[in-house]
Amino acid sequence: MGSARRDADTAERVTPVEIFFDVVFVLTITQLADLLEDHLDWTGVGSTILILGLLWYLYSGYAWLSNHVPPRRPAGKLLLFAGMAGFLLTAVAIPDAFTGSGLLFAIGYLVVVTVHTTLFTRSTARATVRGFAPYNLAAALLVLAAGLLSGPAVYVLWAAAIFVQSMLPYLLPSHSWLRVAASFRVVPAHLVERHGLLVIVALGETVVTIGMGAPLNHLTPTTVGAIVLALALPAALWWTYFAETGATQAALDRADRAARSRMSAHVYSLAHFALLLGIIATATGLHATVAHPDAPTGWPAALALSGGVALFLVGIADIRRVVRHGRPASRLVTAALVLATVPIGAYVSTFLHLVVVIASVTAMLVVDGHRARGPTRPVSRAART
């Protein structure tokens, strides 16, 4: 009986409904890239960080939810669709989330929080609900209050929501889910596959955005070359990411239950937040490069391109540090080299800037030997036995 219950609550592979969920969530990434492009200044950067910080925490919560309670039954799938609807409302409201559409965002976010809590009460980790539900609900109410106000108070309430939801539990571990982390039965193969698919969809959406923004009425050889290189950079980031997945899964498999929960929380909440923020900034920089490949774009767009790639590499370095795989320094050194290329895009040529950034990432992969053996596949259950 215990075995049957355990099997019922164990995720083996990512289900189609979870992939559908991720496709809906990636609209958030697209909207944030557009927001950053329209407001390529420190205000836009701050807004992007606040919105992604709030939404990514709950996306991670849903990934852990489906890891612990696979959506196999119709009732669970329908509730997951309700959560998707909440994420869709928040994504639609992103362009004016701090002004005109803040209330719509708050309503969508309250739906996301409510569905997440409801679904978790159906699992064997009910004890953890008392640990995270108060923080999530408090954050949702703060965002709702922000949606009813205007001015600087909106940003203060949003920052407070992120603090309550993402940071306060670590300051009060005896009153949060951290106290009962071992009650989570994390299935490494599922988490690795789920987040890998999300990264693929996010990078793919970046390519789609680049293609849709290509200036077809003014095509030159340089523009065509920039379009091709705009595909090469996401491909290099894809290669960099999937070179780590096998080692990450193996490290989580070796860890005991409590340590596995803590490692998973760091890798798939904190490090992946940096990765996605990097993808958003990179998409913004690539769009500017494709639009004006023959001229420098100035500091903001050049910094978005280099900064996005650098932030992606910092996230990878953090994953390496946590799972103790490879040398994090190689990613950090490459991130620093990529940042040093900003003046090329700002003053010389966006096309040359893109070439140098891609060359830097490619050289890193060659030095590490990943080019020779290709991306590492997650360790299969059969291989481990």
C-alpha positions as CSV (number, residue, x, y, z in Angstrom):
1,M,0.0,0.0,0.0
2,G,2.8,2.4,0.9
3,S,4.6,1.6,-2.3
4,A,1.5,2.3,-4.4
5,R,1.0,5.6,-2.7
6,R,4.7,6.5,-3.2
7,D,4.4,5.6,-6.9
8,A,1.3,7.7,-7.3
9,D,3.1,10.7,-5.9
10,T,6.3,10.3,-7.9
11,A,7.1,12.1,-11.1
12,E,9.0,10.0,-13.6
13,R,9.0,12.2,-16.8
14,V,7.6,15.6,-17.7
15,T,4.0,15.2,-18.9
16,P,2.5,17.0,-21.9
17,V,0.4,19.3,-19.7
18,E,3.5,20.5,-18.0
19,I,5.1,21.3,-21.4
20,F,1.9,23.2,-22.3
21,F,2.2,25.1,-18.9
22,D,5.8,26.1,-19.8
23,V,4.8,27.4,-23.2
24,V,2.3,29.6,-21.5
25,F,4.8,30.8,-19.0
26,V,7.4,31.7,-21.7
27,L,5.0,34.5,-22.7
28,T,6.3,36.1,-19.6
29,I,9.9,35.9,-21.0
30,T,8.7,37.4,-24.3
31,Q,6.8,40.2,-22.6
32,L,9.7,41.1,-20.3
33,A,12.1,41.2,-23.3
34,D,9.8,43.7,-25.0
35,L,9.4,45.7,-21.8
36,L,13.2,45.9,-21.4
37,E,13.6,46.9,-25.1
38,D,11.1,49.7,-24.7
39,H,12.7,50.9,-21.5
40,L,16.3,50.2,-21.9
41,D,17.4,52.1,-18.8
42,W,17.8,51.4,-15.1
43,T,14.0,51.8,-14.6
44,G,13.4,49.1,-17.1
45,V,16.0,46.8,-15.6
46,G,14.5,47.3,-12.2
47,S,11.0,46.6,-13.4
48,T,12.2,43.5,-15.2
49,I,13.9,42.1,-12.2
50,L,10.9,42.8,-9.9
51,I,8.4,41.1,-12.3
52,L,10.6,38.1,-13.1
53,G,11.5,37.7,-9.4
54,L,7.9,37.5,-8.4
55,L,6.7,35.2,-11.2
56,W,9.8,33.0,-11.2
57,Y,9.4,32.1,-7.6
58,L,5.9,30.8,-8.3
59,Y,6.9,29.0,-11.5
60,S,9.5,27.2,-9.4
61,G,6.7,26.3,-6.9
62,Y,4.7,24.8,-9.7
63,A,7.7,22.8,-11.0
64,W,8.2,21.4,-7.5
65,L,4.4,20.8,-7.3
66,S,4.3,18.6,-10.4
67,N,7.6,16.9,-9.3
68,H,5.8,15.9,-6.1
69,V,2.2,15.5,-7.4
70,P,2.3,14.6,-11.1
71,P,-0.8,15.9,-13.0
72,R,-2.1,12.6,-14.1
73,R,-5.8,12.8,-13.1
74,P,-8.4,15.1,-14.8
75,A,-9.0,17.2,-11.7
76,G,-5.3,17.9,-11.2
77,K,-4.9,18.8,-14.9
78,L,-7.9,21.2,-14.8
79,L,-6.5,22.9,-11.8
80,L,-3.2,23.2,-13.5
81,F,-5.0,24.9,-16.5
82,A,-6.4,27.3,-14.0
83,G,-2.9,28.1,-12.8
84,M,-1.9,28.6,-16.5
85,A,-4.8,31.1,-16.9
86,G,-3.4,33.0,-13.9
87,F,0.1,33.1,-15.4
88,L,-1.4,34.2,-18.8
89,L,-3.2,37.2,-17.1
90,T,0.0,38.3,-15.4
91,A,1.9,38.0,-18.7
92,V,-0.7,40.1,-20.6
93,A,-0.5,42.7,-17.8
94,I,3.3,43.0,-17.8
95,P,3.8,46.1,-20.1
96,D,1.9,48.3,-17.6
97,A,2.1,46.2,-14.5
98,F,3.2,49.2,-12.4
99,T,0.7,51.6,-13.8
100,G,-2.6,50.8,-15.6
101,S,-2.8,47.0,-15.6
102,G,-1.5,46.4,-12.1
103,L,-4.9,45.2,-10.8
104,L,-5.1,42.6,-13.7
105,F,-1.7,41.4,-12.8
106,A,-2.6,41.1,-9.1
107,I,-5.8,39.1,-9.9
108,G,-3.8,36.7,-12.1
109,Y,-1.2,36.3,-9.4
110,L,-3.7,35.6,-6.7
111,V,-5.1,32.9,-9.0
112,V,-1.6,31.4,-9.4
113,V,-1.0,31.4,-5.7
114,T,-4.4,29.9,-4.8
115,V,-4.2,27.1,-7.3
116,H,-0.7,26.2,-6.3
117,T,-1.6,26.0,-2.6
118,T,-4.8,24.0,-3.4
119,L,-2.9,21.4,-5.5
120,F,-0.2,21.0,-2.8
121,T,-2.8,20.1,-0.2
122,R,-3.6,17.0,-2.3
123,S,0.0,15.7,-1.8
124,T,1.8,13.9,0.9
125,A,3.8,17.1,1.6
126,R,0.8,18.8,3.3
127,A,3.0,19.8,6.2
128,T,5.0,22.1,3.9
129,V,1.9,24.0,2.8
130,R,1.7,25.6,6.3
131,G,5.3,26.6,5.7
132,F,5.0,28.4,2.3
133,A,1.3,29.3,2.0
134,P,1.3,32.3,4.4
135,Y,4.3,33.8,2.6
136,N,2.8,33.3,-0.9
137,L,-0.6,34.6,0.2
138,A,1.0,37.7,1.9
139,A,2.9,38.4,-1.3
140,A,-0.2,38.2,-3.4
141,L,-2.1,40.6,-1.1
142,L,0.8,43.1,-1.3
143,V,0.7,43.0,-5.1
144,L,-3.1,43.4,-4.9
145,A,-2.6,46.5,-2.8
146,A,-0.1,47.8,-5.3
147,G,-2.6,47.3,-8.1
148,L,-5.0,49.7,-6.3
149,L,-2.4,52.4,-5.8
150,S,-0.1,54.5,-7.9
151,G,3.3,56.2,-7.6
152,P,6.4,55.1,-5.7
153,A,4.2,53.1,-3.3
154,V,3.7,50.5,-6.0
155,Y,7.4,49.7,-6.3
156,V,7.7,49.6,-2.5
157,L,4.9,47.1,-2.2
158,W,6.3,45.0,-5.0
159,A,9.7,44.9,-3.4
160,A,8.0,44.0,-0.1
161,A,6.1,41.1,-1.8
162,I,9.4,39.7,-3.2
163,F,11.0,40.0,0.2
164,V,8.2,38.3,2.0
165,Q,7.9,35.5,-0.5
166,S,11.5,34.8,-1.4
167,M,13.7,36.0,1.4
168,L,11.8,36.0,4.6
169,P,11.5,32.2,4.8
170,Y,15.3,32.0,4.9
171,L,15.4,34.5,7.7
172,L,12.7,32.6,9.6
173,P,13.5,28.9,8.8
174,S,11.6,27.6,11.9
175,H,8.4,29.1,10.4
176,S,8.9,28.1,6.8
177,W,9.1,25.2,4.5
178,L,12.8,25.0,5.1
179,R,12.1,23.3,8.5
180,V,10.4,20.4,6.7
181,A,12.5,20.3,3.5
182,A,13.0,16.6,3.9
183,S,9.3,16.0,3.4
184,F,9.8,16.9,-0.3
185,R,10.5,13.8,-2.4
186,V,12.5,15.5,-5.2
187,V,12.8,13.4,-8.3
188,P,16.0,14.8,-9.9
189,A,15.3,13.4,-13.4
190,H,12.0,15.2,-13.6
191,L,13.4,18.6,-12.3
192,V,16.3,18.4,-14.7
193,E,14.1,17.6,-17.7
194,R,11.4,20.1,-16.8
195,H,13.8,23.1,-16.5
196,G,15.8,21.9,-19.5
197,L,12.6,22.0,-21.6
198,L,11.8,25.5,-20.3
199,V,15.3,26.8,-21.2
200,I,14.8,25.3,-24.7
201,V,11.5,27.0,-25.1
202,A,12.8,30.3,-23.8
203,L,15.8,30.2,-26.2
204,G,13.5,29.2,-29.0
205,E,11.2,32.1,-28.3
206,T,14.3,34.4,-28.5
207,V,15.0,33.1,-32.0
208,V,11.3,33.6,-33.0
209,T,11.4,37.2,-31.8
210,I,14.6,37.8,-33.8
211,G,13.1,36.4,-37.0
212,M,9.9,38.5,-36.6
213,G,11.9,41.6,-36.0
214,A,14.3,41.2,-39.0
215,P,14.1,44.3,-41.3
216,L,13.0,42.6,-44.6
217,N,12.7,45.9,-46.4
218,H,16.4,46.6,-46.0
219,L,18.2,43.3,-46.3
220,T,22.0,43.6,-46.7
221,P,24.7,40.9,-46.5
222,T,25.6,42.2,-43.0
223,T,21.9,41.9,-42.0
224,V,21.7,38.3,-43.2
225,G,24.9,37.5,-41.4
226,A,23.6,39.1,-38.2
227,I,20.4,37.0,-38.5
228,V,22.5,33.8,-38.8
229,L,24.7,34.8,-35.9
230,A,21.6,35.7,-33.8
231,L,20.8,32.0,-34.1
232,A,24.3,31.0,-33.3
233,L,24.4,32.8,-29.9
234,P,21.3,31.0,-28.4
235,A,22.7,27.8,-29.8
236,A,25.9,28.4,-27.9
237,L,24.0,29.1,-24.7
238,W,22.0,26.0,-25.3
239,W,25.2,23.9,-25.6
240,T,26.6,25.6,-22.5
241,Y,23.4,24.8,-20.4
242,F,23.0,21.2,-21.5
243,A,26.7,20.4,-20.8
244,E,25.7,20.6,-17.2
245,T,22.5,18.6,-16.9
246,G,24.0,15.2,-16.5
247,A,26.3,16.2,-13.7
248,T,23.5,18.1,-12.0
249,Q,21.2,15.1,-12.0
250,A,24.0,12.8,-10.8
251,A,24.8,15.2,-7.9
252,L,21.1,15.4,-6.9
253,D,20.8,11.6,-7.1
254,R,23.7,11.1,-4.7
255,A,22.4,13.6,-2.1
256,D,20.1,12.6,0.8
257,R,16.5,13.8,0.8
258,A,17.1,17.1,2.8
259,A,20.3,18.0,1.0
260,R,18.6,17.2,-2.3
261,S,15.8,19.6,-1.5
262,R,18.2,22.4,-0.6
263,M,20.4,21.9,-3.6
264,S,17.4,21.8,-5.9
265,A,16.0,25.0,-4.4
266,H,19.4,26.8,-5.1
267,V,19.9,25.4,-8.6
268,Y,16.4,25.7,-9.9
269,S,15.2,28.8,-8.1
270,L,18.2,31.1,-7.7
271,A,20.7,30.0,-10.4
272,H,17.9,29.6,-13.0
273,F,16.6,33.1,-12.1
274,A,19.9,34.5,-13.3
275,L,19.8,32.3,-16.4
276,L,16.4,33.5,-17.5
277,L,17.2,37.1,-16.7
278,G,20.3,36.6,-18.9
279,I,18.1,35.2,-21.7
280,I,15.8,38.2,-21.5
281,A,18.7,40.7,-21.7
282,T,20.4,38.7,-24.5
283,A,17.1,38.7,-26.6
284,T,16.9,42.5,-26.2
285,G,20.5,43.0,-27.3
286,L,20.1,40.6,-30.3
287,H,17.0,42.4,-31.5
288,A,19.0,45.7,-31.6
289,T,21.9,43.9,-33.4
290,V,19.6,42.5,-36.1
291,A,17.8,45.8,-36.6
292,H,21.1,47.8,-37.0
293,P,24.0,45.5,-37.8
294,D,26.0,48.1,-39.7
295,A,26.2,50.6,-36.9
296,P,27.0,50.7,-33.2
297,T,23.9,50.5,-31.0
298,G,25.2,52.6,-28.1
299,W,25.8,51.5,-24.5
300,P,22.4,50.3,-23.4
301,A,21.8,47.7,-26.2
302,A,25.5,46.6,-26.1
303,L,25.4,46.2,-22.4
304,A,22.1,44.2,-22.7
305,L,23.8,41.8,-25.1
306,S,27.0,41.3,-23.2
307,G,25.4,41.6,-19.8
308,G,22.8,39.0,-20.7
309,V,25.3,36.4,-21.8
310,A,27.5,37.2,-18.8
311,L,24.6,36.7,-16.4
312,F,23.7,33.4,-18.1
313,L,27.3,32.2,-17.5
314,V,27.3,33.4,-13.9
315,G,24.2,31.3,-13.4
316,I,26.0,28.3,-14.9
317,A,29.0,28.9,-12.7
318,D,26.7,28.9,-9.6
319,I,25.2,25.6,-10.7
320,R,28.7,24.2,-11.1
321,R,29.6,25.4,-7.6
322,V,26.6,23.9,-6.0
323,V,26.8,20.5,-7.6
324,R,30.7,20.5,-7.5
325,H,31.1,19.8,-11.2
326,G,33.7,21.3,-13.5
327,R,35.4,24.6,-12.9
328,P,33.1,27.5,-12.2
329,A,36.0,29.9,-12.9
330,S,35.9,29.1,-16.6
331,R,32.4,30.4,-16.8
332,L,33.2,33.5,-14.7
333,V,36.3,34.3,-16.7
334,T,34.3,34.1,-19.9
335,A,31.6,36.2,-18.4
336,A,34.2,38.9,-17.6
337,L,35.6,38.7,-21.2
338,V,32.1,39.1,-22.7
339,L,31.4,42.1,-20.5
340,A,34.7,43.6,-21.7
341,T,33.3,43.6,-25.3
342,V,30.6,46.2,-24.6
343,P,32.6,49.1,-26.1
344,I,32.8,47.2,-29.4
345,G,29.0,47.3,-29.7
346,A,28.7,50.7,-28.3
347,Y,31.3,52.5,-30.5
348,V,32.4,50.2,-33.3
349,S,29.9,47.7,-34.8
350,T,27.1,45.6,-33.4
351,F,27.9,42.9,-35.9
352,L,31.5,42.7,-34.8
353,H,30.3,42.8,-31.2
354,L,28.1,39.7,-31.8
355,V,31.0,37.9,-33.5
356,V,33.3,38.5,-30.6
357,V,30.7,37.4,-28.0
358,I,30.0,34.2,-29.9
359,A,33.7,33.5,-30.3
360,S,34.3,34.0,-26.6
361,V,31.6,31.5,-25.6
362,T,32.7,29.0,-28.3
363,A,36.3,29.2,-27.1
364,M,35.1,28.4,-23.6
365,L,33.3,25.3,-24.8
366,V,36.3,24.1,-26.9
367,V,38.7,24.6,-23.9
368,D,36.4,22.6,-21.7
369,G,36.1,19.8,-24.2
370,H,32.3,20.0,-24.6
371,R,32.5,20.5,-28.3
372,A,34.2,17.1,-28.8
373,R,31.6,15.1,-26.8
374,G,28.5,17.2,-27.2
375,P,25.9,18.1,-24.6
376,T,25.7,15.7,-21.7
377,R,22.5,13.8,-21.5
378,P,20.8,13.4,-18.1
379,V,21.6,10.2,-16.4
380,S,18.9,7.6,-17.2
381,R,17.5,5.3,-14.6
382,A,18.7,2.3,-16.7
383,A,22.3,3.7,-16.7
384,R,22.3,4.1,-13.0
385,T,21.3,0.5,-12.4
